[in-house]
Amino acid sequence: MQAPQNTDTTAVCPFPHHLLNQQKTAKEPDYGAPAIERDAEGTWHIRNFEGMRSILRSGDTRQAGFNAELITRIPNMTNTPILYLEGQAHHQQRRQTARFFAPKVVSDKYYQVMEKLVDEIIAELQQKRSADLSQLSMKLAVRVAAEVVGLTNSRLPGMAKRLEAFFGSEPLTFNWTPRVLLSFLRNQTRMAAFYYLDVQPAIKARKRKAQEDVISHLVAQNYSQVEILTECVTYAAAGMATTREFISVATWHLLEQPALRQRYMEASEKERHAILEEILRVEPVVGHLYRRATAEITLEHEGTSYTIPQDALIDLHIYNANTDEAMVGDHPLAICPVRELRGERLSPAMMSFGDGGHRCPGSYIAIQETDVLLQRLFSFDTLHIVHAPNVSWHAMIKGYELRQFTIAL
């Protein structure tokens, strides 16, 4: 796979670029690596867009990321979490839950919720004059996702902090060293607190009176409380932790690029969303997706045929696919919302929300709530960065985490 070329962008993009490579979050860029290759351990690495799309749309793979191959070994779990379902069972659950994430439902049901929450955040920022955006964005992302999922009956406030502590735990493993055991027990304690304080009261409330949310749907399907807890953790990770990071990285870029920020503030909603999706293309929150081949898979690339054997682990490199010049054109590391994608029905965010049956159902919610907050933030001409965020990486999602991002009015 050819490395992205960093040449002058002014001829192709109306936004001047002081940096030709505007990417801030790639941990170990490998843009010069082959598009498709097998490593010494037998893992197949897919870095080109077409190869990745083929894998994600294939019926001959199963989920292998997000601890899938550990979660599915948990005993006494009749209903597998939707993230780990495959085939017809997965399609059925996606159809049944799609109504909670549809753009019209988001606009009709959740937009006012987002505005109310953003009003609270802005009022806090105005009062304090400065704040850690990573904390503000977590507060917004948690409360919006909680409305969709149904986590609205907590016994005590502070669900955002409980989830942050839980997601900050070490990845699950069955290598029982003393350190891992201590981490496991700490993680179980945090899980128990989330269950008792947030999930259990939500289940009880929906057994008394169903609502239009995910927990009500799961209760109606006779999911056990442990199974509902697992689903809530899954939705929390997908809808809260990732959106939090995107809000921060989008703000970071727009504050450093006055021309793009001005365009964003003057644009229609459609164009604003396009700008946000272009930033997400360059800065995907989840850096890798993983699949396990359930049958032999053949891929073609530049006249060469590759055969991935059954049971092989497949590592899908999102940063590479999102900057594949065959799809996104020249200067793929520059943020340019007016770029023309070279393919049919391509998402401006490319693979940042995944593809195929497991494509993120909450993509519109993430973009919408980010847009609502950023419009309000950037209405203050004095908004500026006091301390650029510290960048670290989360082992399980293979994505970035932005912390201690101080902004001020």
Secondary structure as the mmCIF struct_conf table of DSSP 4:
data_model
#
loop_
_struct_conf.conf_type_id
_struct_conf.id
_struct_conf.beg_label_comp_id
_struct_conf.beg_label_asym_id
_struct_conf.beg_label_seq_id
_struct_conf.end_label_comp_id
_struct_conf.end_label_asym_id
_struct_conf.end_label_seq_id
HELX_LH_PP_P HELX_LH_PP_P1 GLN A 2 GLN A 5
TURN_TY1_P TURN_TY1_P1 THR A 10 VAL A 12
BEND BEND1 PRO A 14 PHE A 15
BEND BEND2 HIS A 18 HIS A 18
BEND BEND3 LEU A 20 LEU A 20
BEND BEND4 LYS A 27 GLU A 28
TURN_TY1_P TURN_TY1_P2 TYR A 31 GLY A 32
BEND BEND5 ALA A 33 ALA A 33
BEND BEND6 ALA A 35 ALA A 35
STRN STRN1 ILE A 36 ARG A 38
TURN_TY1_P TURN_TY1_P3 ALA A 40 GLU A 41
BEND BEND7 GLY A 42 GLY A 42
STRN STRN2 TRP A 44 ILE A 46
BEND BEND8 ASN A 48 ASN A 48
HELX_RH_AL_P HELX_RH_AL_P1 PHE A 49 LEU A 56
TURN_TY1_P TURN_TY1_P4 ARG A 57 ARG A 57
BEND BEND9 GLY A 59 ASP A 60
STRN STRN3 THR A 61 GLN A 63
BEND BEND10 GLY A 65 GLY A 65
TURN_TY1_P TURN_TY1_P5 PHE A 66 ASN A 67
HELX_RH_AL_P HELX_RH_AL_P2 ALA A 68 ILE A 71
TURN_TY1_P TURN_TY1_P6 THR A 72 ARG A 73
TURN_TY1_P TURN_TY1_P7 PRO A 75 ASN A 76
BEND BEND11 THR A 78 ASN A 79
HELX_RH_3T_P HELX_RH_3T_P1 ILE A 82 TYR A 84
HELX_RH_AL_P HELX_RH_AL_P3 GLY A 87 THR A 97
HELX_RH_3T_P HELX_RH_3T_P2 ALA A 98 PHE A 100
TURN_TY1_P TURN_TY1_P8 PHE A 101 PHE A 101
HELX_RH_AL_P HELX_RH_AL_P4 PRO A 103 VAL A 105
HELX_RH_PI_P HELX_RH_PI_P1 VAL A 106 TYR A 110
HELX_RH_AL_P HELX_RH_AL_P5 TYR A 111 LYS A 128
BEND BEND12 ARG A 129 ARG A 129
STRN STRN4 SER A 130 ASP A 132
HELX_RH_AL_P HELX_RH_AL_P6 LEU A 133 VAL A 149
TURN_TY1_P TURN_TY1_P9 GLY A 150 GLY A 150
BEND BEND13 ARG A 155 PRO A 157
HELX_RH_AL_P HELX_RH_AL_P7 MET A 159 PHE A 167
TURN_TY1_P TURN_TY1_P10 GLY A 168 GLY A 168
BEND BEND14 SER A 169 SER A 169
HELX_LH_PP_P HELX_LH_PP_P2 GLU A 170 LEU A 172
HELX_RH_AL_P HELX_RH_AL_P8 PRO A 178 PHE A 194
HELX_RH_PI_P HELX_RH_PI_P2 TYR A 195 VAL A 199
HELX_RH_AL_P HELX_RH_AL_P9 GLN A 200 ARG A 208
BEND BEND15 LYS A 209 LYS A 209
BEND BEND16 GLU A 212 ASP A 213
HELX_RH_AL_P HELX_RH_AL_P10 VAL A 214 ALA A 220
TURN_TY1_P TURN_TY1_P11 GLN A 221 ASN A 222
HELX_RH_AL_P HELX_RH_AL_P11 GLN A 225 ALA A 236
HELX_RH_PI_P HELX_RH_PI_P3 ALA A 237 ALA A 241
HELX_RH_AL_P HELX_RH_AL_P12 THR A 242 GLU A 256
HELX_RH_AL_P HELX_RH_AL_P13 PRO A 258 GLU A 266
BEND BEND17 ALA A 267 ALA A 267
HELX_RH_AL_P HELX_RH_AL_P14 GLU A 269 VAL A 282
BEND BEND18 GLU A 283 GLU A 283
BEND BEND19 VAL A 285 VAL A 286
STRN STRN5 HIS A 288 ALA A 293
BEND BEND20 THR A 294 ALA A 295
STRN STRN6 ILE A 297 HIS A 301
TURN_TY1_P TURN_TY1_P12 GLU A 302 GLY A 303
STRN STRN7 THR A 304 ILE A 308
HELX_LH_PP_P HELX_LH_PP_P3 PRO A 309 PRO A 309
TURN_TY1_P TURN_TY1_P13 GLN A 310 ASP A 311
STRN STRN8 LEU A 313 HIS A 317
HELX_RH_AL_P HELX_RH_AL_P15 ILE A 318 ASN A 322
TURN_TY1_P TURN_TY1_P14 THR A 323 THR A 323
HELX_RH_AL_P HELX_RH_AL_P16 GLU A 325 VAL A 328
BEND BEND21 ASP A 330 ASP A 330
TURN_TY1_P TURN_TY1_P15 PRO A 332 LEU A 333
BEND BEND22 ALA A 334 ALA A 334
TURN_TY1_P TURN_TY1_P16 PRO A 337 VAL A 338
HELX_LH_PP_P HELX_LH_PP_P4 ARG A 339 LEU A 341
BEND BEND23 ARG A 342 GLY A 343
TURN_TY1_P TURN_TY1_P17 GLU A 344 ARG A 345
TURN_TY1_P TURN_TY1_P18 PRO A 348 PHE A 353
HELX_RH_3T_P HELX_RH_3T_P3 GLY A 356 HIS A 358
BEND BEND24 ARG A 359 ARG A 359
TURN_TY1_P TURN_TY1_P19 PRO A 361 GLY A 362
HELX_RH_AL_P HELX_RH_AL_P17 SER A 363 LEU A 377
TURN_TY1_P TURN_TY1_P20 PHE A 378 SER A 379
TURN_TY1_P TURN_TY1_P21 ASP A 381 THR A 382
STRN STRN9 HIS A 384 HIS A 387
HELX_LH_PP_P HELX_LH_PP_P5 ALA A 388 PRO A 389
STRN STRN10 ASN A 390 HIS A 394
TURN_TY1_P TURN_TY1_P22 ALA A 395 LYS A 398
STRN STRN11 GLY A 399 ARG A 403
STRN STRN12 THR A 406 ALA A 408
#
